[in-house]
């Protein structure tokens, strides 16, 4: 059952990526930027979908992305906001 859920999420994410890419291109965005935005959105959707639907876990971390993936590092924000810095 888990493999089936994994495949469903993967297929839906691929569809969302293609639709987002085409939509951004139709709005006049250049190809590299449209690809980057659609790809980053697909990564986030993939993580949330796989974590919650496939594995039954609640995504955590900043903006629902887990720190260990290095996508968003809270350390930079904390370092810049320290009172002694």
N, C-alpha and C positions, 0 to 999 in steps of 0.2 A: 504494500500500500504506500509506503514511503517513497519508493522509486516512482510510482505513478504520480504522486503529488509533486515530486521533484521535477518530473517531465512537464506537468501542467504549468507550473510556475515558470519554468524555462521557456516554454512556448509562448506564454502570455507576455513575458518580458521581451522576447524577440519581436513580437508583434507591436508592442508599445514602442520599442526602439525605432522600428521602421516607420511607424506612423508619426512619431515625434520628429524624426529626421526629415521626412517628406513635408510635414507641416511647417517646420522651420525654414526649409528651402523655399516653400511656396510663399512665405512671408518676406522673402528676399535676402535671407541670411546667407553668408558665404558657406561653402561646403565644409571647410575644416571646423568652423565654429559651430555649425549645426550638428556636425558629427560629434564634437566634444560634448555639447550640451545634452544631446540625446543619449550618448554613451554614459555620462555621469548619472543622468536620471535613471537609466536602465540598471546601473550598478546599485543604486540606492533601492530601487524597487525589487531587484533580485534579492538583496540582503533581507529586506523586510519580509518579502513573500516566503523565502526559504525558511527563515527563522520562525515565523509565526505559523504558516500553513503546513510546511513540510515537517518541521521538527518540533512544533508546538512550544516554542520558546518565545518569550517576550523580548523583542529587540531593545537594547539599552545603549547608553552612551550618548554623546552629543548628536542631535538631529537623527537619532535612532541608528547611528553607525558606531560599531564597537571600536574602542580605542586600539585594540591589538592589530587592526587592519591598517592603522596609520593613515586613514583617510582624513581624519580631523584630529589634531593634537591639541588638547586643552592646555597643555603645558605652556605653550606660547602665550595664550591669553592670560593665564595666571601669572606668568613671569612679568608681563608688561603691566599688570595691574597691582603689583605688590607695592606696599607703602614705602618699603625701604629701597626700592629700585630707582 
